[in-house]
Structure formats: structure tokens, C-alpha cells
Amino acid sequence: MTLKFLSAALATSALVALSAPVFAQEADKSGTNIDAAGTGTKGGVAQLALAQDLYALGMASKDALTVLTAAKLAAAVEVKDVEQKKETKAGETAEEADVADAPVDAAAMMASAKELAADDETLIGLIADAEAEGSRGRIGGASRTLSRLPGGHTDTWEVPFYGNSLAELAVVGDGDANLDVLVTDENGNTICFDVSYSDKVYCDFVPAWNGYFYVTVQNMGARRNSYYLLTN
């Protein structure tokens, strides 16, 4: 599946967001919580999202070098497992048996690279070098939360981000079903939106003030999709 990179949008969403606590900050919180002129440097979340994209491309083309590159990118990011506030709404879709229990990680990517390399001594050597390098020089700044979302069900996450700082989030699925994603601010305004056929979405933006954002993930398929919500 192709990774979907989303730019921040300023349209108004009809989604009714969950009730949100308010940050202790004096600011005009009317309108859309986004600084259109804001900038920032992409970090670990973007790198993990890119790794997933390269892995999918490498597996589709059976290219061991591309898969190895994806594994090295993923291994270079230090990820912390965290809890996030979430509500799940049931759907009516009859669920089929799922295939994967979680998205692929760096270790699984490396194993795939070995399998694709077969007897290619040059590739085998590159993979061995990458494994020996391990996690040296890893960058931080990425957190993840796993959700195993049944077919037809919808998760809505409540995620806080600081104003005037680049906010990054990604949804990375296991490939078993299409995931549609909508990101709104506390006023219900759309920040990112995607309904294309994929289960991988990356979104970044700069909030104008400290606030909560709502990430709605809908499983459009019949199988469960075990996905990570990644945030910085």
C-alpha cells in the first residue's frame, strides 16, 4: 500500500469532536488551530512513516536493498510506547479473520531483506553490517500506541500538541484493511483528511496554540487492522 502524506487543511469539518480539557493558556482559541506560516523540522514520526513506505515499495518490487533501507530507517528511531485517550465505536461489518497482529517493525523488515537477498553475497554483507550497527545513533521524539481495530469500527483519539511547534502524527496499519483518517482540532475544524485506499497516513502541522486534536480512524474493511498511532 502507498503511504499517504497529507498537508494541513483549513476546511471546516462536520465531525462532532469529543469533549476536550482545555490547556491553561490565555489565547484566542476561535477559528482553526493552525499556524499557516509555521514551520518545523520533521523528526522520528516522519522517518518511521517513510520507512513503512519504502518497505511496502521494496516488498512489492522484491527489492532487498530497498527493504534494507527501510529497516535501517526504522531501526534508527527510538520509539516509546505510550497510552492515549481513545473511544471506539462499533460498526456493522462482519469481520473476517485477520492476517497480521501488528505493523512490521525494524526487525521484521530486516528479516524480509534477508529472505529477498537469497544468495547475493553483497546484499548479505550489507545486511550483516546493518545488524552489527544496531541502534547506535538513534533519534528520539516518537511515541506509539497500538490499536487492534475490528472491521467497520472507528477509533477516535484525543491527542495534545503544543502551539508554535511542529506537530507530527501518523497512522501505520498492518496491511489487512483500508483505514480512513480524519484529524480535527478542538473546534471541529479539519486539519488532515484522507479517504484513499491505504492504511498508512502521515500528517504534520503547526498549531497556533496549545490544544487537543482528535484523530478519527475508521476501518473500512472486513478484517481487523492492528495499527500504530505515532505522535511526536
Backbone as numpy.savetxt, mean C-alpha at the origin, in Angstrom:
# Nx Ny Nz CAx CAy CAz Cx Cy Cz
-0.47 -8.00 -11.59 -1.29 -6.81 -11.59 -0.43 -5.56 -11.59
-0.92 -4.51 -12.21 -0.14 -3.28 -12.31 -0.39 -2.41 -11.11
0.70 -1.88 -10.57 0.59 -1.00 -9.41 -0.01 0.31 -9.84
-0.93 0.84 -9.08 -1.64 2.07 -9.42 -1.11 3.21 -8.57
-0.48 4.19 -9.21 0.02 5.36 -8.51 -1.00 6.47 -8.69
-1.44 7.06 -7.57 -2.49 8.06 -7.60 -1.96 9.42 -7.22
-2.36 10.46 -7.94 -2.06 11.82 -7.52 -3.19 12.30 -6.62
-2.91 13.28 -5.77 -3.93 13.80 -4.86 -4.98 14.54 -5.65
-6.24 14.27 -5.37 -7.35 14.91 -6.08 -8.05 15.88 -5.15
-8.75 16.86 -5.73 -9.42 17.86 -4.93 -10.94 17.78 -5.05
-11.46 16.72 -5.69 -12.90 16.59 -5.85 -13.56 16.29 -4.52
-14.86 16.52 -4.43 -15.61 16.26 -3.21 -16.26 14.90 -3.31
-16.10 14.09 -2.26 -16.65 12.74 -2.26 -17.98 12.70 -1.56
-18.83 11.77 -2.01 -20.12 11.57 -1.36 -20.01 10.58 -0.21
-18.81 10.03 0.00 -18.61 9.08 1.09 -18.85 9.73 2.44
-19.60 9.08 3.29 -19.80 9.56 4.66 -18.73 8.93 5.53
-17.80 9.73 6.05 -16.66 9.23 6.83 -17.09 8.90 8.24
-16.26 8.10 8.91 -16.49 7.80 10.32 -16.28 9.04 11.15
-16.84 9.06 12.34 -16.62 10.18 13.24 -15.17 10.17 13.69
-14.50 11.33 13.64 -13.06 11.39 13.90 -12.75 12.26 15.07
-11.80 11.83 15.92 -11.29 12.71 16.95 -10.59 13.89 16.28
-10.45 14.96 16.97 -9.86 16.16 16.41 -8.50 16.41 17.04
-7.49 16.69 16.20 -6.18 17.03 16.71 -6.25 18.36 17.45
-5.43 18.49 18.48 -5.38 19.73 19.24 -4.51 20.73 18.49
-5.10 21.45 17.57 -4.39 22.43 16.78 -5.36 23.48 16.28
-4.98 24.74 16.40 -5.83 25.81 15.93 -5.55 26.01 14.44
-6.55 25.78 13.62 -6.39 25.93 12.18 -7.77 26.00 11.55
-7.84 26.61 10.37 -9.07 26.62 9.61 -9.21 25.25 8.96
-10.14 24.45 9.47 -10.28 23.08 8.99 -11.46 22.92 8.04
-11.83 23.99 7.39 -12.87 23.88 6.38 -12.21 23.57 5.04
-12.97 23.06 4.11 -12.42 22.73 2.80 -11.68 21.41 2.82
-10.86 21.21 1.79 -10.12 19.97 1.64 -8.79 20.04 2.36
-8.47 19.02 3.14 -7.23 19.01 3.90 -6.07 18.56 3.02
-5.65 19.47 2.19 -4.52 19.20 1.32 -3.86 20.51 0.95
-2.54 20.51 0.97 -1.76 21.67 0.55 -1.29 21.40 -0.87
-1.95 22.03 -1.85 -1.67 21.75 -3.25 -0.24 22.11 -3.63
0.38 23.03 -2.89 1.74 23.44 -3.19 2.77 22.68 -2.36
2.31 21.81 -1.47 3.21 21.10 -0.59 4.05 20.07 -1.32
5.26 19.88 -0.84 6.16 18.89 -1.43 6.82 18.07 -0.33
7.48 17.02 -0.71 8.19 16.18 0.25 8.93 15.08 -0.47
9.81 14.40 0.24 10.60 13.31 -0.33 9.94 11.97 -0.04
9.70 11.20 -1.07 9.10 9.89 -0.89 10.05 8.98 -0.12
9.48 8.09 0.69 10.29 7.24 1.55 10.01 5.77 1.39
9.99 5.07 2.54 9.87 3.63 2.55 8.59 3.09 1.95
7.48 3.80 2.14 6.20 3.32 1.59 6.26 3.29 0.06
6.78 4.35 -0.53 6.90 4.39 -1.99 7.83 3.30 -2.49
8.91 3.04 -1.75 9.86 2.01 -2.18 9.24 0.62 -2.10
8.47 0.36 -1.06 7.80 -0.93 -0.95 6.77 -1.11 -2.06
6.05 -0.04 -2.37 5.07 -0.10 -3.45 5.75 -0.37 -4.78
6.87 0.29 -5.02 7.63 0.06 -6.25 8.14 -1.37 -6.32
8.58 -1.91 -5.20 9.05 -3.29 -5.16 7.95 -4.26 -5.58
6.74 -4.02 -5.11 5.62 -4.87 -5.49 5.33 -4.78 -6.99
5.45 -3.59 -7.53 5.22 -3.37 -8.96 6.26 -4.13 -9.78
7.53 -3.99 -9.40 8.60 -4.67 -10.12 8.47 -6.19 -10.01
8.07 -6.66 -8.82 7.90 -8.10 -8.64 6.83 -8.64 -9.59
5.70 -7.95 -9.66 4.63 -8.39 -10.55 5.10 -8.39 -12.01
5.85 -7.36 -12.38 6.37 -7.28 -13.75 7.36 -8.41 -14.02
8.25 -8.66 -13.06 9.25 -9.70 -13.24 8.64 -11.09 -13.32
7.63 -11.35 -12.49 6.99 -12.65 -12.52 6.20 -12.85 -13.82
5.58 -11.78 -14.31 4.82 -11.90 -15.55 5.73 -12.19 -16.74
6.94 -11.60 -16.71 7.88 -11.80 -17.81 8.91 -12.89 -17.52
8.81 -13.52 -16.34 9.74 -14.56 -15.90 11.19 -14.07 -15.96
11.39 -12.86 -15.48 12.70 -12.21 -15.49 13.28 -12.22 -14.07
14.27 -13.08 -13.85 14.85 -13.23 -12.52 15.51 -11.95 -12.03
16.14 -11.20 -12.94 16.84 -9.98 -12.53 15.87 -8.93 -12.03
14.73 -8.79 -12.69 13.71 -7.83 -12.24 13.15 -8.24 -10.89
12.91 -9.52 -10.70 12.40 -10.02 -9.42 13.44 -9.81 -8.32
14.70 -10.03 -8.64 15.78 -9.80 -7.66 15.85 -8.32 -7.28
15.70 -7.44 -8.25 15.70 -6.01 -7.96 14.56 -5.65 -7.01
13.39 -6.24 -7.25 12.25 -6.01 -6.37 12.55 -6.49 -4.96
13.16 -7.66 -4.85 13.49 -8.21 -3.53 14.46 -7.31 -2.79
15.46 -6.78 -3.48 16.44 -5.90 -2.85 15.79 -4.60 -2.39
14.88 -4.06 -3.19 14.18 -2.84 -2.78 13.33 -3.09 -1.53
12.62 -4.22 -1.51 11.78 -4.54 -0.36 12.61 -4.79 0.89
13.73 -5.50 0.73 14.58 -5.83 1.88 15.25 -4.60 2.46
15.36 -3.54 1.67 16.05 -2.33 2.12 15.18 -1.42 2.97
13.93 -1.80 3.19 13.02 -0.98 3.99 12.69 -1.69 5.30
12.89 -0.99 6.40 12.52 -1.52 7.71 11.05 -1.23 7.97
10.27 -2.26 8.15 8.82 -2.10 8.30 8.40 -2.48 9.71
7.55 -1.65 10.30 7.04 -1.91 11.65 5.57 -2.28 11.57
5.20 -3.38 12.24 3.79 -3.78 12.29 3.08 -2.95 13.37
1.98 -2.32 12.99 1.23 -1.47 13.90 -0.25 -1.80 13.82
-0.99 -1.33 14.80 -2.45 -1.45 14.76 -3.04 -0.13 14.28
-4.07 -0.22 13.48 -4.79 0.95 12.99 -6.29 0.74 13.26
-6.98 1.83 13.50 -8.42 1.75 13.74 -9.13 1.42 12.44
-10.03 0.43 12.50 -10.69 -0.04 11.28 -12.10 -0.51 11.57
-13.00 -0.28 10.61 -14.34 -0.87 10.63 -14.52 -1.68 9.35
-15.16 -2.84 9.47 -15.39 -3.70 8.31 -16.89 -3.91 8.13
-17.34 -3.71 6.89 -18.75 -3.95 6.56 -18.85 -5.17 5.67
-19.80 -6.04 6.00 -19.97 -7.28 5.26 -20.67 -7.01 3.93
-20.39 -7.87 2.97 -21.05 -7.80 1.68 -21.87 -9.04 1.42
-22.37 -9.17 0.21 -23.24 -10.29 -0.12 -22.57 -11.28 -1.07
-21.31 -11.04 -1.43 -20.63 -11.92 -2.37 -20.31 -13.27 -1.73
-20.64 -14.35 -2.45 -20.29 -15.69 -1.98 -18.79 -15.88 -2.16
-18.10 -16.19 -1.06 -16.65 -16.23 -1.10 -16.12 -17.57 -1.60
-15.14 -17.48 -2.52 -14.44 -18.65 -3.00 -13.17 -18.84 -2.17
-12.57 -20.02 -2.30 -11.33 -20.29 -1.58 -10.23 -19.34 -2.05
-9.48 -18.78 -1.08 -8.40 -17.87 -1.44 -7.13 -18.67 -1.69
-6.16 -18.00 -2.31 -4.91 -18.66 -2.66 -3.78 -18.24 -1.72
-3.59 -16.94 -1.55 -2.50 -16.43 -0.73 -3.02 -15.96 0.63
-2.13 -16.02 1.63 -2.51 -15.62 2.97 -1.95 -14.24 3.34
-1.04 -13.71 2.51 -0.46 -12.40 2.74 0.27 -11.98 1.47
0.49 -10.69 1.28 1.28 -10.23 0.13 2.71 -10.77 0.21
3.37 -10.85 -0.91 4.75 -11.34 -0.92 5.66 -10.34 -0.21
6.65 -10.87 0.51 7.64 -10.02 1.16 8.99 -10.23 0.48
10.04 -9.61 1.04 11.36 -9.69 0.42 11.86 -11.12 0.32
11.61 -11.92 1.35 12.08 -13.31 1.34 11.40 -14.12 0.24
10.10 -13.92 0.07 9.37 -14.63 -0.98 9.83 -14.18 -2.36
10.11 -12.89 -2.49 10.62 -12.38 -3.76 11.97 -13.01 -4.09
12.83 -13.12 -3.08 14.15 -13.71 -3.29 14.03 -15.17 -3.70
13.10 -15.88 -3.08 12.90 -17.28 -3.43 12.43 -17.42 -4.88
11.57 -16.50 -5.30 11.09 -16.52 -6.69 12.23 -16.24 -7.66
13.11 -15.30 -7.28 14.26 -14.98 -8.13 15.15 -16.20 -8.31
15.37 -16.97 -7.23 16.19 -18.18 -7.31 15.56 -19.19 -8.27
14.26 -19.35 -8.16 13.57 -20.31 -9.01 13.67 -19.92 -10.48
13.52 -18.63 -10.76 13.60 -18.16 -12.15 15.02 -18.20 -12.68
16.01 -18.04 -11.80 17.41 -18.05 -12.23 17.85 -19.41 -12.74
17.21 -20.45 -12.22 17.53 -21.83 -12.63 19.02 -22.09 -12.52
19.69 -22.40 -13.64 21.12 -22.74 -13.62 22.00 -21.60 -14.10
21.47 -20.40 -14.17 22.25 -19.24 -14.62 23.22 -18.84 -13.50
24.50 -19.16 -13.69 25.48 -18.94 -12.62 25.65 -17.46 -12.29
25.54 -16.60 -13.29 25.68 -15.16 -13.04 24.56 -14.66 -12.13
23.32 -15.05 -12.45 22.18 -14.63 -11.63 22.26 -15.25 -10.24
22.67 -16.50 -10.18 22.80 -17.16 -8.88 23.81 -16.42 -8.01
24.88 -15.96 -8.62 25.87 -15.18 -7.88 25.32 -13.86 -7.39
24.54 -13.18 -8.22 23.94 -11.90 -7.83 22.96 -12.10 -6.66
22.21 -13.18 -6.72 21.25 -13.47 -5.65 22.00 -13.77 -4.35
23.08 -14.54 -4.45 23.87 -14.86 -3.26 24.46 -13.59 -2.64
24.91 -12.66 -3.49 25.45 -11.39 -2.99 24.36 -10.60 -2.27
23.16 -10.57 -2.85 22.05 -9.84 -2.25 21.67 -10.43 -0.90
21.67 -11.76 -0.80 21.35 -12.41 0.46 22.42 -12.14 1.51
23.67 -12.10 1.09 24.77 -11.83 2.02 24.71 -10.40 2.54
24.25 -9.50 1.67 24.14 -8.10 2.07 23.07 -7.93 3.14
22.03 -8.73 3.06 20.98 -8.73 4.07 20.30 -7.38 4.20
20.12 -6.95 5.45 19.36 -5.73 5.72 20.24 -4.53 6.03
21.51 -4.60 5.66 22.41 -3.49 5.95 21.95 -2.22 5.24
22.00 -1.10 5.99 21.65 0.19 5.41 20.17 0.39 5.14
19.32 -0.36 5.84 17.89 -0.24 5.60 17.37 1.14 6.00
16.38 1.61 5.26 15.71 2.86 5.61 14.44 2.53 6.39
14.01 3.47 7.21 12.80 3.26 8.00 11.64 4.07 7.46
10.71 4.37 8.35 9.61 5.24 7.96 8.41 4.56 7.35
8.31 3.23 7.49 7.15 2.53 6.94 6.51 1.65 8.00
5.19 1.72 8.08 4.43 0.87 9.00 3.41 0.09 8.18
3.04 -1.09 8.68 2.07 -1.89 7.94 1.07 -2.52 8.90
-0.12 -2.74 8.39 -1.18 -3.43 9.11 -1.84 -4.42 8.16
-1.97 -5.65 8.57 -2.53 -6.69 7.72 -4.03 -6.81 7.93
-4.76 -6.91 6.82 -6.20 -7.18 6.87 -6.52 -8.31 5.91
-7.30 -9.26 6.37 -7.74 -10.36 5.50 -9.22 -10.09 5.18
-9.43 -9.45 4.02 -10.75 -8.93 3.67 -11.51 -9.90 2.77
-12.63 -10.45 3.25 -13.41 -11.39 2.43 -13.98 -10.70 1.19
-14.31 -11.51 0.20 -14.92 -10.99 -1.02 -16.20 -10.24 -0.72
-16.37 -9.07 -1.37 -17.57 -8.27 -1.20 -17.58 -7.42 0.05
-16.60 -7.55 0.94 -16.56 -6.78 2.18 -15.77 -5.48 1.97
-15.93 -4.56 2.92 -15.27 -3.26 2.84 -14.65 -2.89 4.17
-13.37 -2.50 4.14 -12.68 -1.95 5.30 -12.65 -0.43 5.20
-12.82 0.25 6.33 -12.58 1.69 6.39 -11.63 1.96 7.54
-10.45 2.48 7.20 -9.40 2.76 8.17 -9.38 4.23 8.54
-9.03 4.52 9.79 -8.86 5.89 10.25 -7.36 6.10 10.52
-6.74 6.97 9.74 -5.29 7.14 9.79 -4.94 8.61 10.03
-4.13 8.93 11.05 -3.74 10.31 11.28 -2.48 10.68 10.48
-2.46 11.90 9.96 -1.27 12.43 9.31 -1.04 13.85 9.78
0.24 14.25 9.84 0.60 15.61 10.24 0.47 16.58 9.07
0.08 17.81 9.39 0.02 18.85 8.39 1.40 19.29 7.95
1.50 19.76 6.69 2.73 20.30 6.13 3.86 19.27 6.03
3.52 17.99 6.06 4.50 16.91 5.88 3.93 15.91 4.88
4.80 15.38 4.04 4.34 14.43 3.03 3.72 13.20 3.69
2.49 12.90 3.33 1.80 11.70 3.81 1.84 10.65 2.70
2.24 9.45 3.07 2.29 8.34 2.12 1.44 7.19 2.62
0.71 6.58 1.73 0.00 5.36 2.07 -0.08 4.48 0.83
-0.17 3.20 1.07 -0.31 2.24 -0.02 -1.17 1.08 0.45
-1.88 0.50 -0.48 -2.60 -0.74 -0.26 -1.95 -1.77 -1.17
-1.45 -2.84 -0.58 -0.74 -3.88 -1.34 -1.41 -5.21 -1.07
-2.11 -5.73 -2.07 -2.85 -6.97 -1.90 -2.04 -8.21 -2.25
-2.66 -9.38 -2.06 -1.99 -10.66 -2.31 -2.24 -11.19 -3.70
-3.01 -10.46 -4.51 -3.26 -10.86 -5.88 -4.50 -11.71 -6.09
-5.24 -12.02 -5.03 -6.38 -12.92 -5.15 -7.66 -12.23 -5.63
-7.75 -10.91 -5.48 -8.98 -10.21 -5.86 -8.68 -8.73 -6.07
-9.51 -8.08 -6.89 -9.38 -6.65 -7.14 -9.81 -5.86 -5.91
-9.03 -4.83 -5.56 -9.36 -3.94 -4.46 -9.55 -2.52 -4.99
-10.69 -1.92 -4.69 -10.91 -0.51 -5.01 -10.62 0.31 -3.76
-10.01 1.48 -3.95 -9.55 2.27 -2.81 -10.01 3.73 -2.94
-10.50 4.27 -1.83 -10.89 5.67 -1.74 -10.29 6.26 -0.48
-9.62 7.40 -0.60 -9.05 8.11 0.54 -9.74 9.46 0.66
-10.29 9.74 1.84 -10.96 11.02 2.07 -10.40 11.68 3.33
-10.62 13.00 3.43 -10.24 13.69 4.66 -11.40 13.67 5.64
-11.24 14.34 6.79 -12.27 14.32 7.82 -13.54 15.06 7.42
-13.47 15.87 6.35 -14.64 16.57 5.84 -15.32 15.81 4.71
-14.83 14.61 4.40 -15.44 13.80 3.35 -14.95 14.12 1.95
-13.90 14.96 1.82 -13.37 15.31 0.50 -12.42 14.22 0.00
-12.51 13.94 -1.29 -11.67 12.91 -1.88 -10.24 13.39 -2.02
-9.31 12.54 -1.56 -7.88 12.80 -1.70 -7.30 11.91 -2.79
-7.60 10.63 -2.75 -7.18 9.67 -3.77 -8.34 8.73 -4.06
-8.41 8.25 -5.30 -9.53 7.40 -5.69 -9.07 6.50 -6.82
-9.36 5.20 -6.72 -9.00 4.29 -7.80 -9.98 3.12 -7.85
-10.46 2.84 -9.06 -11.38 1.71 -9.26 -10.90 0.81 -10.40
-9.64 0.96 -10.83 -9.14 0.10 -11.89 -8.89 -1.31 -11.36
-8.70 -2.25 -12.27 -8.60 -3.65 -11.86 -7.19 -3.94 -11.36
-6.99 -3.81 -10.08 -5.71 -4.12 -9.43 -5.95 -4.19 -7.94
-4.96 -4.67 -7.20 -5.07 -4.65 -5.74 -3.85 -3.97 -5.14
-3.22 -3.08 -5.92 -2.04 -2.35 -5.46 -2.20 -0.87 -5.77
-2.20 -0.05 -4.73 -2.43 1.39 -4.88 -1.42 2.16 -4.04
-0.85 3.21 -4.59 0.03 4.11 -3.84 -0.52 5.52 -3.96
-0.48 6.25 -2.85 -1.01 7.62 -2.82 -0.13 8.47 -1.91
0.23 9.67 -2.36 0.91 10.61 -1.47 0.32 12.01 -1.63
0.39 12.79 -0.57 -0.16 14.14 -0.55 0.39 14.86 0.67
0.21 16.16 0.71 0.64 16.96 1.86 -0.59 17.58 2.51
-0.96 17.14 3.72 -2.11 17.74 4.41 -1.82 19.21 4.77
-2.85 20.01 4.77 -2.71 21.41 5.16 -2.68 21.56 6.67
-3.29 20.60 7.39 -3.29 20.64 8.85 -3.29 19.22 9.40
-2.97 19.08 10.68 -3.04 17.77 11.33 -4.47 17.25 11.26
-4.65 16.04 10.82 -6.00 15.53 10.72 -6.06 14.03 10.48
-7.28 13.51 10.56 -7.51 12.10 10.28 -7.96 11.95 8.83
-7.55 10.84 8.23 -7.96 10.51 6.87 -8.56 9.11 6.90
-9.45 8.85 5.95 -10.19 7.60 5.93 -9.89 6.85 4.64
-9.36 5.64 4.80 -8.97 4.81 3.67 -9.99 3.69 3.55
-10.80 3.75 2.51 -11.83 2.74 2.29 -11.34 1.74 1.24
-11.29 0.48 1.62 -10.80 -0.58 0.74 -11.94 -1.57 0.52
-12.36 -1.72 -0.72 -13.48 -2.62 -1.04 -12.98 -3.78 -1.87
-13.25 -5.00 -1.41 -12.89 -6.20 -2.15 -13.97 -6.45 -3.20
-13.62 -6.27 -4.46 -14.58 -6.39 -5.55 -14.68 -7.82 -6.09
-13.88 -8.73 -5.55 -13.89 -10.10 -6.05 -14.65 -11.05 -5.16
-14.56 -12.32 -5.49 -15.24 -13.36 -4.71 -14.29 -14.02 -3.71
-12.98 -13.83 -3.90 -12.01 -14.43 -2.99 -11.56 -13.43 -1.93
-11.12 -13.95 -0.80 -10.52 -13.11 0.22 -9.22 -12.54 -0.30
-8.95 -11.28 0.02 -7.67 -10.67 -0.31 -7.00 -10.26 1.00
-5.84 -10.84 1.26 -5.06 -10.48 2.45 -4.09 -9.37 2.04
-4.34 -8.17 2.48 -3.55 -7.02 2.02 -2.92 -6.28 3.19
-1.86 -5.52 2.86 -1.25 -4.62 3.83 -1.69 -3.19 3.55
-2.04 -2.47 4.62 -2.13 -1.03 4.55 -0.78 -0.49 5.02
-0.08 0.21 4.15 1.23 0.78 4.46 1.11 2.28 4.64
1.71 2.81 5.69 1.71 4.25 5.94 3.10 4.68 6.42
3.36 5.99 6.30 4.62 6.50 6.81 4.40 7.18 8.15
